Amino acid sequence: MGTTAPSPVVRIVTAAGYALLAAFGAIQVGGVPSSVEGWVALAGTVVVTFWGKFSSSRTVIAPNFNG
């Protein structure tokens, strides 16, 4: 009784959703960037969030996860 790994497309879409939400959260806290450094920081937030969620072993939460 285990779960199968989610497909790569599902993992990409889920990770992109988390990255988008992280970008909106960063904008809510600090406002829309007005400098190059601000945009680089926002892009870094998106990239780090995407990669962190994409590489997670629990990208899609399954109700019967046995891990």
N, CA, C and O atoms as a Maestro MAE file, in Angstrom:
{
 s_m_m2io_version
 :::
 2.0.0
}

f_m_ct {
 s_m_title
 :::
 protein
 m_atom[268] {
  # First column is atom index #
  i_m_mmod_type
  r_m_x_coord
  r_m_y_coord
  r_m_z_coord
  i_m_residue_number
  s_m_chain_name
  s_m_pdb_residue_name
  s_m_pdb_atom_name
  i_m_atomic_number
  :::
  1 25 0.810 -1.181 0.000 1 A "MET " " N  " 7
  2 3 0.000 0.000 0.000 1 A "MET " " CA " 6
  3 2 0.855 1.246 0.000 1 A "MET " " C  " 6
  4 15 0.952 1.925 1.022 1 A "MET " " O  " 8
  5 25 1.460 1.556 -1.090 2 A "GLY " " N  " 7
  6 3 2.229 2.787 -1.213 2 A "GLY " " CA " 6
  7 2 1.603 3.682 -2.252 2 A "GLY " " C  " 6
  8 15 0.590 3.345 -2.865 2 A "GLY " " O  " 8
  9 25 2.211 4.802 -2.434 3 A "THR " " N  " 7
  10 3 1.726 5.717 -3.470 3 A "THR " " CA " 6
  11 2 2.736 5.731 -4.602 3 A "THR " " C  " 6
  12 15 3.924 5.476 -4.403 3 A "THR " " O  " 8
  13 25 2.249 6.030 -5.775 4 A "THR " " N  " 7
  14 3 3.157 6.166 -6.902 4 A "THR " " CA " 6
  15 2 3.632 7.605 -6.972 4 A "THR " " C  " 6
  16 15 2.952 8.524 -6.516 4 A "THR " " O  " 8
  17 25 4.785 7.781 -7.540 5 A "ALA " " N  " 7
  18 3 5.341 9.130 -7.683 5 A "ALA " " CA " 6
  19 2 4.505 9.914 -8.683 5 A "ALA " " C  " 6
  20 15 4.065 9.361 -9.691 5 A "ALA " " O  " 8
  21 25 4.280 11.204 -8.414 6 A "PRO " " N  " 7
  22 3 3.507 12.011 -9.358 6 A "PRO " " CA " 6
  23 2 4.269 12.190 -10.669 6 A "PRO " " C  " 6
  24 15 5.499 12.150 -10.691 6 A "PRO " " O  " 8
  25 25 3.541 12.386 -11.744 7 A "SER " " N  " 7
  26 3 4.183 12.560 -13.043 7 A "SER " " CA " 6
  27 2 4.996 13.856 -13.050 7 A "SER " " C  " 6
  28 15 4.722 14.765 -12.266 7 A "SER " " O  " 8
  29 25 5.992 13.942 -13.930 8 A "PRO " " N  " 7
  30 3 6.796 15.168 -14.005 8 A "PRO " " CA " 6
  31 2 5.961 16.413 -14.314 8 A "PRO " " C  " 6
  32 15 6.266 17.496 -13.814 8 A "PRO " " O  " 8
  33 25 4.924 16.275 -15.122 9 A "VAL " " N  " 7
  34 3 4.086 17.432 -15.456 9 A "VAL " " CA " 6
  35 2 3.371 17.938 -14.210 9 A "VAL " " C  " 6
  36 15 3.290 19.146 -13.987 9 A "VAL " " O  " 8
  37 25 2.855 17.025 -13.401 10 A "VAL " " N  " 7
  38 3 2.169 17.410 -12.170 10 A "VAL " " CA " 6
  39 2 3.153 18.085 -11.222 10 A "VAL " " C  " 6
  40 15 2.811 19.080 -10.583 10 A "VAL " " O  " 8
  41 25 4.358 17.562 -11.126 11 A "ARG " " N  " 7
  42 3 5.376 18.163 -10.264 11 A "ARG " " CA " 6
  43 2 5.744 19.564 -10.731 11 A "ARG " " C  " 6
  44 15 5.906 20.466 -9.909 11 A "ARG " " O  " 8
  45 25 5.880 19.757 -12.047 12 A "ILE " " N  " 7
  46 3 6.234 21.070 -12.589 12 A "ILE " " CA " 6
  47 2 5.117 22.082 -12.329 12 A "ILE " " C  " 6
  48 15 5.376 23.205 -11.896 12 A "ILE " " O  " 8
  49 25 3.883 21.678 -12.596 13 A "VAL " " N  " 7
  50 3 2.750 22.590 -12.393 13 A "VAL " " CA " 6
  51 2 2.619 22.952 -10.912 13 A "VAL " " C  " 6
  52 15 2.391 24.114 -10.577 13 A "VAL " " O  " 8
  53 25 2.759 21.972 -10.032 14 A "THR " " N  " 7
  54 3 2.661 22.227 -8.601 14 A "THR " " CA " 6
  55 2 3.774 23.162 -8.141 14 A "THR " " C  " 6
  56 15 3.520 24.114 -7.403 14 A "THR " " O  " 8
  57 25 4.997 22.898 -8.571 15 A "ALA " " N  " 7
  58 3 6.129 23.741 -8.187 15 A "ALA " " CA " 6
  59 2 5.977 25.156 -8.734 15 A "ALA " " C  " 6
  60 15 6.315 26.123 -8.053 15 A "ALA " " O  " 8
  61 25 5.468 25.283 -9.964 16 A "ALA " " N  " 7
  62 3 5.249 26.613 -10.546 16 A "ALA " " CA " 6
  63 2 4.176 27.372 -9.762 16 A "ALA " " C  " 6
  64 15 4.286 28.584 -9.572 16 A "ALA " " O  " 8
  65 25 3.156 26.674 -9.316 17 A "GLY " " N  " 7
  66 3 2.127 27.309 -8.497 17 A "GLY " " CA " 6
  67 2 2.695 27.840 -7.191 17 A "GLY " " C  " 6
  68 15 2.388 28.961 -6.787 17 A "GLY " " O  " 8
  69 25 3.513 27.046 -6.535 18 A "TYR " " N  " 7
  70 3 4.150 27.496 -5.296 18 A "TYR " " CA " 6
  71 2 5.066 28.694 -5.562 18 A "TYR " " C  " 6
  72 15 5.089 29.639 -4.773 18 A "TYR " " O  " 8
  73 25 5.818 28.662 -6.660 19 A "ALA " " N  " 7
  74 3 6.718 29.768 -6.994 19 A "ALA " " CA " 6
  75 2 5.936 31.046 -7.260 19 A "ALA " " C  " 6
  76 15 6.354 32.127 -6.846 19 A "ALA " " O  " 8
  77 25 4.809 30.931 -7.946 20 A "LEU " " N  " 7
  78 3 3.968 32.095 -8.220 20 A "LEU " " CA " 6
  79 2 3.411 32.679 -6.916 20 A "LEU " " C  " 6
  80 15 3.396 33.895 -6.729 20 A "LEU " " O  " 8
  81 25 2.960 31.811 -6.032 21 A "LEU " " N  " 7
  82 3 2.455 32.284 -4.742 21 A "LEU " " CA " 6
  83 2 3.563 32.936 -3.913 21 A "LEU " " C  " 6
  84 15 3.313 33.918 -3.215 21 A "LEU " " O  " 8
  85 25 4.771 32.407 -3.982 22 A "ALA " " N  " 7
  86 3 5.895 33.018 -3.264 22 A "ALA " " CA " 6
  87 2 6.197 34.404 -3.830 22 A "ALA " " C  " 6
  88 15 6.497 35.330 -3.077 22 A "ALA " " O  " 8
  89 25 6.120 34.548 -5.148 23 A "ALA " " N  " 7
  90 3 6.355 35.858 -5.769 23 A "ALA " " CA " 6
  91 2 5.291 36.857 -5.326 23 A "ALA " " C  " 6
  92 15 5.619 37.996 -4.994 23 A "ALA " " O  " 8
  93 25 4.029 36.451 -5.316 24 A "PHE " " N  " 7
  94 3 2.964 37.342 -4.849 24 A "PHE " " CA " 6
  95 2 3.167 37.712 -3.386 24 A "PHE " " C  " 6
  96 15 2.944 38.859 -2.996 24 A "PHE " " O  " 8
  97 25 3.585 36.755 -2.583 25 A "GLY " " N  " 7
  98 3 3.848 37.043 -1.171 25 A "GLY " " CA " 6
  99 2 4.978 38.036 -0.993 25 A "GLY " " C  " 6
  100 15 4.890 38.942 -0.165 25 A "GLY " " O  " 8
  101 25 6.036 37.869 -1.764 26 A "ALA " " N  " 7
  102 3 7.168 38.796 -1.675 26 A "ALA " " CA " 6
  103 2 6.759 40.203 -2.108 26 A "ALA " " C  " 6
  104 15 7.196 41.190 -1.516 26 A "ALA " " O  " 8
  105 25 5.927 40.290 -3.132 27 A "ILE " " N  " 7
  106 3 5.461 41.597 -3.590 27 A "ILE " " CA " 6
  107 2 4.546 42.231 -2.541 27 A "ILE " " C  " 6
  108 15 4.587 43.444 -2.335 27 A "ILE " " O  " 8
  109 25 3.730 41.428 -1.885 28 A "GLN " " N  " 7
  110 3 2.858 41.953 -0.835 28 A "GLN " " CA " 6
  111 2 3.664 42.534 0.321 28 A "GLN " " C  " 6
  112 15 3.275 43.547 0.901 28 A "GLN " " O  " 8
  113 25 4.762 41.911 0.651 29 A "VAL " " N  " 7
  114 3 5.585 42.372 1.772 29 A "VAL " " CA " 6
  115 2 6.414 43.597 1.387 29 A "VAL " " C  " 6
  116 15 6.452 44.582 2.125 29 A "VAL " " O  " 8
  117 25 7.072 43.533 0.238 30 A "GLY " " N  " 7
  118 3 8.017 44.591 -0.120 30 A "GLY " " CA " 6
  119 2 7.602 45.507 -1.236 30 A "GLY " " C  " 6
  120 15 8.315 46.464 -1.538 30 A "GLY " " O  " 8
  121 25 6.469 45.248 -1.863 31 A "GLY " " N  " 7
  122 3 6.034 46.064 -2.985 31 A "GLY " " CA " 6
  123 2 6.686 45.600 -4.291 31 A "GLY " " C  " 6
  124 15 7.573 44.747 -4.294 31 A "GLY " " O  " 8
  125 25 6.231 46.172 -5.373 32 A "VAL " " N  " 7
  126 3 6.791 45.833 -6.681 32 A "VAL " " CA " 6
  127 2 8.213 46.386 -6.752 32 A "VAL " " C  " 6
  128 15 8.438 47.553 -6.432 32 A "VAL " " O  " 8
  129 25 9.172 45.561 -7.168 33 A "PRO " " N  " 7
  130 3 10.552 46.034 -7.228 33 A "PRO " " CA " 6
  131 2 10.706 47.236 -8.156 33 A "PRO " " C  " 6
  132 15 10.050 47.329 -9.193 33 A "PRO " " O  " 8
  133 25 11.587 48.151 -7.760 34 A "SER " " N  " 7
  134 3 11.826 49.329 -8.592 34 A "SER " " CA " 6
  135 2 13.288 49.437 -9.010 34 A "SER " " C  " 6
  136 15 13.682 50.411 -9.652 34 A "SER " " O  " 8
  137 25 14.086 48.444 -8.649 35 A "SER " " N  " 7
  138 3 15.497 48.463 -9.018 35 A "SER " " CA " 6
  139 2 15.883 47.097 -9.579 35 A "SER " " C  " 6
  140 15 15.157 46.113 -9.438 35 A "SER " " O  " 8
  141 25 17.033 47.072 -10.210 36 A "VAL " " N  " 7
  142 3 17.532 45.805 -10.761 36 A "VAL " " CA " 6
  143 2 17.733 44.795 -9.639 36 A "VAL " " C  " 6
  144 15 17.405 43.618 -9.791 36 A "VAL " " O  " 8
  145 25 18.267 45.249 -8.522 37 A "GLU " " N  " 7
  146 3 18.510 44.349 -7.392 37 A "GLU " " CA " 6
  147 2 17.202 43.759 -6.867 37 A "GLU " " C  " 6
  148 15 17.147 42.587 -6.493 37 A "GLU " " O  " 8
  149 25 16.162 44.571 -6.843 38 A "GLY " " N  " 7
  150 3 14.853 44.087 -6.398 38 A "GLY " " CA " 6
  151 2 14.297 43.020 -7.313 38 A "GLY " " C  " 6
  152 15 13.755 42.016 -6.850 38 A "GLY " " O  " 8
  153 25 14.431 43.236 -8.632 39 A "TRP " " N  " 7
  154 3 13.943 42.235 -9.583 39 A "TRP " " CA " 6
  155 2 14.757 40.950 -9.506 39 A "TRP " " C  " 6
  156 15 14.209 39.855 -9.632 39 A "TRP " " O  " 8
  157 25 16.065 41.083 -9.301 40 A "VAL " " N  " 7
  158 3 16.910 39.893 -9.164 40 A "VAL " " CA " 6
  159 2 16.509 39.113 -7.910 40 A "VAL " " C  " 6
  160 15 16.462 37.883 -7.929 40 A "VAL " " O  " 8
  161 25 16.223 39.829 -6.828 41 A "ALA " " N  " 7
  162 3 15.799 39.170 -5.596 41 A "ALA " " CA " 6
  163 2 14.459 38.467 -5.791 41 A "ALA " " C  " 6
  164 15 14.272 37.354 -5.299 41 A "ALA " " O  " 8
  165 25 13.527 39.097 -6.497 42 A "LEU " " N  " 7
  166 3 12.237 38.466 -6.759 42 A "LEU " " CA " 6
  167 2 12.399 37.231 -7.637 42 A "LEU " " C  " 6
  168 15 11.773 36.200 -7.387 42 A "LEU " " O  " 8
  169 25 13.233 37.334 -8.661 43 A "ALA " " N  " 7
  170 3 13.498 36.178 -9.521 43 A "ALA " " CA " 6
  171 2 14.161 35.056 -8.718 43 A "ALA " " C  " 6
  172 15 13.848 33.881 -8.914 43 A "ALA " " O  " 8
  173 25 15.064 35.414 -7.825 44 A "GLY " " N  " 7
  174 3 15.700 34.412 -6.974 44 A "GLY " " CA " 6
  175 2 14.694 33.718 -6.072 44 A "GLY " " C  " 6
  176 15 14.786 32.511 -5.849 44 A "GLY " " O  " 8
  177 25 13.738 34.470 -5.555 45 A "THR " " N  " 7
  178 3 12.680 33.885 -4.731 45 A "THR " " CA " 6
  179 2 11.882 32.861 -5.528 45 A "THR " " C  " 6
  180 15 11.585 31.771 -5.039 45 A "THR " " O  " 8
  181 25 11.544 33.220 -6.748 46 A "VAL " " N  " 7
  182 3 10.772 32.315 -7.607 46 A "VAL " " CA " 6
  183 2 11.579 31.053 -7.924 46 A "VAL " " C  " 6
  184 15 11.058 29.942 -7.827 46 A "VAL " " O  " 8
  185 25 12.828 31.220 -8.294 47 A "VAL " " N  " 7
  186 3 13.662 30.071 -8.671 47 A "VAL " " CA " 6
  187 2 13.890 29.136 -7.478 47 A "VAL " " C  " 6
  188 15 13.764 27.918 -7.606 47 A "VAL " " O  " 8
  189 25 14.220 29.704 -6.338 48 A "VAL " " N  " 7
  190 3 14.493 28.873 -5.161 48 A "VAL " " CA " 6
  191 2 13.224 28.138 -4.717 48 A "VAL " " C  " 6
  192 15 13.278 26.961 -4.359 48 A "VAL " " O  " 8
  193 25 12.095 28.829 -4.741 49 A "THR " " N  " 7
  194 3 10.836 28.181 -4.359 49 A "THR " " CA " 6
  195 2 10.469 27.076 -5.340 49 A "THR " " C  " 6
  196 15 10.075 25.984 -4.931 49 A "THR " " O  " 8
  197 25 10.599 27.358 -6.640 50 A "PHE " " N  " 7
  198 3 10.290 26.344 -7.652 50 A "PHE " " CA " 6
  199 2 11.165 25.116 -7.462 50 A "PHE " " C  " 6
  200 15 10.661 23.994 -7.412 50 A "PHE " " O  " 8
  201 25 12.459 25.319 -7.356 51 A "TRP " " N  " 7
  202 3 13.360 24.178 -7.265 51 A "TRP " " CA " 6
  203 2 13.166 23.413 -5.958 51 A "TRP " " C  " 6
  204 15 13.223 22.184 -5.938 51 A "TRP " " O  " 8
  205 25 12.938 24.142 -4.875 52 A "GLY " " N  " 7
  206 3 12.724 23.476 -3.594 52 A "GLY " " CA " 6
  207 2 11.483 22.608 -3.608 52 A "GLY " " C  " 6
  208 15 11.492 21.510 -3.051 52 A "GLY " " O  " 8
  209 25 10.420 23.076 -4.232 53 A "LYS " " N  " 7
  210 3 9.188 22.288 -4.295 53 A "LYS " " CA " 6
  211 2 9.298 21.189 -5.335 53 A "LYS " " C  " 6
  212 15 8.816 20.079 -5.107 53 A "LYS " " O  " 8
  213 25 9.919 21.469 -6.465 54 A "PHE " " N  " 7
  214 3 10.047 20.467 -7.523 54 A "PHE " " CA " 6
  215 2 10.890 19.288 -7.068 54 A "PHE " " C  " 6
  216 15 10.584 18.141 -7.394 54 A "PHE " " O  " 8
  217 25 11.942 19.561 -6.322 55 A "SER " " N  " 7
  218 3 12.837 18.483 -5.905 55 A "SER " " CA " 6
  219 2 12.359 17.773 -4.646 55 A "SER " " C  " 6
  220 15 12.969 16.791 -4.222 55 A "SER " " O  " 8
  221 25 11.275 18.255 -4.042 56 A "SER " " N  " 7
  222 3 10.738 17.635 -2.834 56 A "SER " " CA " 6
  223 2 10.152 16.267 -3.152 56 A "SER " " C  " 6
  224 15 9.581 16.058 -4.222 56 A "SER " " O  " 8
  225 25 10.298 15.352 -2.225 57 A "SER " " N  " 7
  226 3 9.723 14.025 -2.429 57 A "SER " " CA " 6
  227 2 8.226 14.020 -2.153 57 A "SER " " C  " 6
  228 15 7.551 13.033 -2.444 57 A "SER " " O  " 8
  229 25 7.698 15.100 -1.599 58 A "ARG " " N  " 7
  230 3 6.269 15.171 -1.283 58 A "ARG " " CA " 6
  231 2 5.611 16.330 -2.031 58 A "ARG " " C  " 6
  232 15 4.866 17.112 -1.441 58 A "ARG " " O  " 8
  233 25 5.889 16.437 -3.333 59 A "THR " " N  " 7
  234 3 5.362 17.545 -4.118 59 A "THR " " CA " 6
  235 2 3.840 17.547 -4.115 59 A "THR " " C  " 6
  236 15 3.223 18.603 -3.976 59 A "THR " " O  " 8
  237 25 3.240 16.397 -4.265 60 A "VAL " " N  " 7
  238 3 1.788 16.281 -4.223 60 A "VAL " " CA " 6
  239 2 1.454 15.453 -2.994 60 A "VAL " " C  " 6
  240 15 1.898 14.312 -2.867 60 A "VAL " " O  " 8
  241 25 0.688 16.016 -2.109 61 A "ILE " " N  " 7
  242 3 0.377 15.332 -0.865 61 A "ILE " " CA " 6
  243 2 -0.678 14.274 -1.120 61 A "ILE " " C  " 6
  244 15 -1.774 14.578 -1.591 61 A "ILE " " O  " 8
  245 25 -0.352 13.049 -0.812 62 A "ALA " " N  " 7
  246 3 -1.285 11.952 -0.954 62 A "ALA " " CA " 6
  247 2 -1.858 11.599 0.411 62 A "ALA " " C  " 6
  248 15 -1.115 11.550 1.391 62 A "ALA " " O  " 8
  249 25 -3.139 11.356 0.495 63 A "PRO " " N  " 7
  250 3 -3.734 11.079 1.789 63 A "PRO " " CA " 6
  251 2 -3.203 9.811 2.439 63 A "PRO " " C  " 6
  252 15 -3.277 9.669 3.659 63 A "PRO " " O  " 8
  253 25 -2.681 8.908 1.665 64 A "ASN " " N  " 7
  254 3 -2.191 7.654 2.244 64 A "ASN " " CA " 6
  255 2 -0.664 7.543 2.106 64 A "ASN " " C  " 6
  256 15 -0.139 6.455 1.870 64 A "ASN " " O  " 8
  257 25 0.027 8.644 2.250 65 A "PHE " " N  " 7
  258 3 1.489 8.645 2.123 65 A "PHE " " CA " 6
  259 2 2.095 7.797 3.236 65 A "PHE " " C  " 6
  260 15 1.814 8.010 4.416 65 A "PHE " " O  " 8
  261 25 2.924 6.841 2.851 66 A "ASN " " N  " 7
  262 3 3.523 5.919 3.834 66 A "ASN " " CA " 6
  263 2 5.002 6.184 4.010 66 A "ASN " " C  " 6
  264 15 5.790 5.239 4.061 66 A "ASN " " O  " 8
  265 25 5.396 7.416 4.102 67 A "GLY " " N  " 7
  266 3 6.806 7.688 4.128 67 A "GLY " " CA " 6
  267 2 7.311 8.184 5.378 67 A "GLY " " C  " 6
  268 15 8.507 8.447 5.500 67 A "GLY " " O  " 8
  :::
 }
 m_bond[267] {
  # First column is bond index #
  i_m_from
  i_m_to
  i_m_order
  :::
  1 1 2 1
  2 2 3 1
  3 3 4 2
  4 3 5 1
  5 5 6 1
  6 6 7 1
  7 7 8 2
  8 7 9 1
  9 9 10 1
  10 10 11 1
  11 11 12 2
  12 11 13 1
  13 13 14 1
  14 14 15 1
  15 15 16 2
  16 15 17 1
  17 17 18 1
  18 18 19 1
  19 19 20 2
  20 19 21 1
  21 21 22 1
  22 22 23 1
  23 23 24 2
  24 23 25 1
  25 25 26 1
  26 26 27 1
  27 27 28 2
  28 27 29 1
  29 29 30 1
  30 30 31 1
  31 31 32 2
  32 31 33 1
  33 33 34 1
  34 34 35 1
  35 35 36 2
  36 35 37 1
  37 37 38 1
  38 38 39 1
  39 39 40 2
  40 39 41 1
  41 41 42 1
  42 42 43 1
  43 43 44 2
  44 43 45 1
  45 45 46 1
  46 46 47 1
  47 47 48 2
  48 47 49 1
  49 49 50 1
  50 50 51 1
  51 51 52 2
  52 51 53 1
  53 53 54 1
  54 54 55 1
  55 55 56 2
  56 55 57 1
  57 57 58 1
  58 58 59 1
  59 59 60 2
  60 59 61 1
  61 61 62 1
  62 62 63 1
  63 63 64 2
  64 63 65 1
  65 65 66 1
  66 66 67 1
  67 67 68 2
  68 67 69 1
  69 69 70 1
  70 70 71 1
  71 71 72 2
  72 71 73 1
  73 73 74 1
  74 74 75 1
  75 75 76 2
  76 75 77 1
  77 77 78 1
  78 78 79 1
  79 79 80 2
  80 79 81 1
  81 81 82 1
  82 82 83 1
  83 83 84 2
  84 83 85 1
  85 85 86 1
  86 86 87 1
  87 87 88 2
  88 87 89 1
  89 89 90 1
  90 90 91 1
  91 91 92 2
  92 91 93 1
  93 93 94 1
  94 94 95 1
  95 95 96 2
  96 95 97 1
  97 97 98 1
  98 98 99 1
  99 99 100 2
  100 99 101 1
  101 101 102 1
  102 102 103 1
  103 103 104 2
  104 103 105 1
  105 105 106 1
  106 106 107 1
  107 107 108 2
  108 107 109 1
  109 109 110 1
  110 110 111 1
  111 111 112 2
  112 111 113 1
  113 113 114 1
  114 114 115 1
  115 115 116 2
  116 115 117 1
  117 117 118 1
  118 118 119 1
  119 119 120 2
  120 119 121 1
  121 121 122 1
  122 122 123 1
  123 123 124 2
  124 123 125 1
  125 125 126 1
  126 126 127 1
  127 127 128 2
  128 127 129 1
  129 129 130 1
  130 130 131 1
  131 131 132 2
  132 131 133 1
  133 133 134 1
  134 134 135 1
  135 135 136 2
  136 135 137 1
  137 137 138 1
  138 138 139 1
  139 139 140 2
  140 139 141 1
  141 141 142 1
  142 142 143 1
  143 143 144 2
  144 143 145 1
  145 145 146 1
  146 146 147 1
  147 147 148 2
  148 147 149 1
  149 149 150 1
  150 150 151 1
  151 151 152 2
  152 151 153 1
  153 153 154 1
  154 154 155 1
  155 155 156 2
  156 155 157 1
  157 157 158 1
  158 158 159 1
  159 159 160 2
  160 159 161 1
  161 161 162 1
  162 162 163 1
  163 163 164 2
  164 163 165 1
  165 165 166 1
  166 166 167 1
  167 167 168 2
  168 167 169 1
  169 169 170 1
  170 170 171 1
  171 171 172 2
  172 171 173 1
  173 173 174 1
  174 174 175 1
  175 175 176 2
  176 175 177 1
  177 177 178 1
  178 178 179 1
  179 179 180 2
  180 179 181 1
  181 181 182 1
  182 182 183 1
  183 183 184 2
  184 183 185 1
  185 185 186 1
  186 186 187 1
  187 187 188 2
  188 187 189 1
  189 189 190 1
  190 190 191 1
  191 191 192 2
  192 191 193 1
  193 193 194 1
  194 194 195 1
  195 195 196 2
  196 195 197 1
  197 197 198 1
  198 198 199 1
  199 199 200 2
  200 199 201 1
  201 201 202 1
  202 202 203 1
  203 203 204 2
  204 203 205 1
  205 205 206 1
  206 206 207 1
  207 207 208 2
  208 207 209 1
  209 209 210 1
  210 210 211 1
  211 211 212 2
  212 211 213 1
  213 213 214 1
  214 214 215 1
  215 215 216 2
  216 215 217 1
  217 217 218 1
  218 218 219 1
  219 219 220 2
  220 219 221 1
  221 221 222 1
  222 222 223 1
  223 223 224 2
  224 223 225 1
  225 225 226 1
  226 226 227 1
  227 227 228 2
  228 227 229 1
  229 229 230 1
  230 230 231 1
  231 231 232 2
  232 231 233 1
  233 233 234 1
  234 234 235 1
  235 235 236 2
  236 235 237 1
  237 237 238 1
  238 238 239 1
  239 239 240 2
  240 239 241 1
  241 241 242 1
  242 242 243 1
  243 243 244 2
  244 243 245 1
  245 245 246 1
  246 246 247 1
  247 247 248 2
  248 247 249 1
  249 249 250 1
  250 250 251 1
  251 251 252 2
  252 251 253 1
  253 253 254 1
  254 254 255 1
  255 255 256 2
  256 255 257 1
  257 257 258 1
  258 258 259 1
  259 259 260 2
  260 259 261 1
  261 261 262 1
  262 262 263 1
  263 263 264 2
  264 263 265 1
  265 265 266 1
  266 266 267 1
  267 267 268 2
  :::
 }
}
